[in-house]
Amino acid sequence: MGLCNSSETGGKCPLFTEPLSFHPHVRGSNISLDSCLRRAERCRSFHHGLLFSDRPLRRKERLKLQVLQEEPRWHGGLRLGFTTVDPSNLETTILPPFACPDLVWNPGFWAVGIPEELCQQGALLSFWVDSKGQALCQAEGELRPRVLFSGVPRKTPLWAIVDVYGQTKAIQLLVPHTPGLWHNLREHRTCEAPRTLHPPLETPSACQCRPEEPSTLLCQPETHNFRLFLEDESTCVICRDRTIDSVLWPCGHCSYCQPCAQRVQRECARCSVCKQNILSIQNITDYKNASQLR
């Protein structure tokens, strides 16, 4: 099929990376992207809807999607997977029409169809690989994730595969300021200025990206509008070892243990989630107690 071999991109991911988006150039011929590279729509037919992430996923990073639009005249729905092949090395002119079975016949590709009942319009899905090499999927409201497939390598960079197939017509890649806060992800906002790394592929009047929480909604002690952004996982996003115990002020994001938070402040003095300047670092318990006294 002409696909390349796995990318030899060994080494660790950088401490700070851009929010996840779709690859700007390698995509199915029926896919249209917005200027933020996070909203994708299949313009015609039911196939040629392949998408890839623009970078490998970090350890424990979750791909979060919302189904924006359905096309009931077709059968089947969204298909999700992973690949060890850097999409930038793929030949876009010979991308297959389907992730399953066409793409997964090639070494280094894994994908599976998602049940149609999970792909209805408005559905919110979270997709990731665990420490056992199992691809997991969890819909909003589900208590436990579903195991989609296993055998995914964990010591090799993994790019996400999304196939906008069948009844699934349009999707949004969500960019939460903290994982798991679905209610914040539902807040529609006009996208910020297009990313400078890639020129816009389309020029819609306003794309419906969900960027990091704007500063007007962040923690502002002077107005007593305390808002603490807690992670749904308890371990620090940098070291993945110590428990999250620190709050960045004034943004209120909680993603780090104290040593890593201090490292972030020393190296760039900006929150890696919302890019606000870090004025101070406080203990979560002390921060909560102080806000309750205001």
MOSULBEL-V696697 format. One record per residue. D_LAST is the distance of its C-alpha to the last C-alpha in Angstrom with 2 decimals. Layout:
BEGIN
d_last->D_LAST
d_last->D_LAST
END
This chain:
BEGIN
d_last->63.79
d_last->63.26
d_last->59.75
d_last->58.99
d_last->58.42
d_last->55.06
d_last->53.14
d_last->53.26
d_last->49.78
d_last->49.09
d_last->46.30
d_last->42.58
d_last->40.37
d_last->38.52
d_last->34.98
d_last->33.72
d_last->35.61
d_last->35.41
d_last->33.93
d_last->36.74
d_last->39.03
d_last->42.61
d_last->45.52
d_last->46.51
d_last->50.26
d_last->51.26
d_last->50.97
d_last->53.25
d_last->55.46
d_last->53.97
d_last->50.33
d_last->48.49
d_last->45.20
d_last->42.66
d_last->41.75
d_last->38.73
d_last->41.09
d_last->38.88
d_last->40.38
d_last->43.94
d_last->46.47
d_last->50.00
d_last->52.06
d_last->55.18
d_last->56.96
d_last->55.29
d_last->55.62
d_last->55.28
d_last->51.50
d_last->50.78
d_last->47.63
d_last->46.48
d_last->43.24
d_last->43.39
d_last->42.60
d_last->42.73
d_last->39.80
d_last->37.81
d_last->37.90
d_last->36.03
d_last->35.17
d_last->35.36
d_last->37.03
d_last->35.20
d_last->37.14
d_last->37.00
d_last->40.30
d_last->40.35
d_last->43.89
d_last->46.80
d_last->50.54
d_last->52.04
d_last->55.66
d_last->55.41
d_last->55.05
d_last->52.78
d_last->49.32
d_last->47.08
d_last->48.31
d_last->46.21
d_last->47.27
d_last->47.19
d_last->49.66
d_last->50.44
d_last->52.24
d_last->50.54
d_last->50.75
d_last->51.58
d_last->54.90
d_last->55.85
d_last->58.45
d_last->56.80
d_last->60.19
d_last->61.03
d_last->57.78
d_last->58.79
d_last->57.87
d_last->56.03
d_last->53.82
d_last->55.68
d_last->58.44
d_last->59.39
d_last->56.70
d_last->56.30
d_last->60.02
d_last->59.31
d_last->58.19
d_last->54.53
d_last->53.29
d_last->51.65
d_last->50.58
d_last->50.65
d_last->50.26
d_last->47.13
d_last->47.91
d_last->48.07
d_last->45.69
d_last->42.91
d_last->43.75
d_last->43.30
d_last->41.64
d_last->37.85
d_last->38.07
d_last->35.60
d_last->37.18
d_last->36.15
d_last->39.03
d_last->39.35
d_last->41.65
d_last->40.82
d_last->42.05
d_last->45.27
d_last->46.27
d_last->45.55
d_last->44.42
d_last->41.78
d_last->40.58
d_last->37.80
d_last->37.10
d_last->33.83
d_last->33.69
d_last->36.23
d_last->35.36
d_last->37.76
d_last->39.11
d_last->42.80
d_last->45.16
d_last->47.06
d_last->49.32
d_last->49.56
d_last->51.34
d_last->49.12
d_last->49.33
d_last->46.12
d_last->47.33
d_last->48.21
d_last->46.05
d_last->45.54
d_last->45.21
d_last->44.21
d_last->46.85
d_last->46.08
d_last->48.98
d_last->48.27
d_last->51.18
d_last->52.70
d_last->50.44
d_last->47.42
d_last->47.65
d_last->44.34
d_last->41.37
d_last->38.11
d_last->36.99
d_last->33.24
d_last->31.13
d_last->27.83
d_last->25.02
d_last->24.79
d_last->27.60
d_last->27.50
d_last->24.92
d_last->27.55
d_last->25.36
d_last->24.29
d_last->27.95
d_last->29.01
d_last->27.29
d_last->30.32
d_last->30.14
d_last->32.93
d_last->33.77
d_last->32.97
d_last->35.99
d_last->38.68
d_last->38.72
d_last->41.09
d_last->42.69
d_last->44.68
d_last->45.89
d_last->45.02
d_last->47.54
d_last->46.98
d_last->45.66
d_last->43.83
d_last->42.13
d_last->38.73
d_last->38.13
d_last->35.54
d_last->34.00
d_last->30.57
d_last->29.34
d_last->26.18
d_last->22.98
d_last->22.83
d_last->20.29
d_last->19.00
d_last->17.75
d_last->16.24
d_last->12.78
d_last->11.45
d_last->8.13
d_last->9.18
d_last->9.37
d_last->6.41
d_last->9.58
d_last->9.18
d_last->12.77
d_last->14.54
d_last->18.32
d_last->20.05
d_last->23.82
d_last->26.11
d_last->27.99
d_last->26.66
d_last->28.81
d_last->28.15
d_last->29.76
d_last->31.56
d_last->33.07
d_last->33.10
d_last->33.18
d_last->29.94
d_last->26.92
d_last->23.98
d_last->21.27
d_last->19.65
d_last->17.19
d_last->18.21
d_last->15.81
d_last->15.37
d_last->17.29
d_last->15.73
d_last->19.26
d_last->20.22
d_last->23.97
d_last->24.89
d_last->25.30
d_last->24.30
d_last->27.89
d_last->28.32
d_last->24.98
d_last->26.10
d_last->29.47
d_last->28.10
d_last->26.25
d_last->29.51
d_last->31.82
d_last->30.24
d_last->26.59
d_last->25.89
d_last->24.46
d_last->27.59
d_last->26.14
d_last->24.75
d_last->26.27
d_last->23.19
d_last->23.21
d_last->21.41
d_last->19.43
d_last->18.29
d_last->18.54
d_last->16.11
d_last->16.84
d_last->15.78
d_last->14.77
d_last->12.69
d_last->11.00
d_last->10.32
d_last->9.08
d_last->6.67
d_last->5.30
d_last->5.55
d_last->3.80
d_last->0.00
END
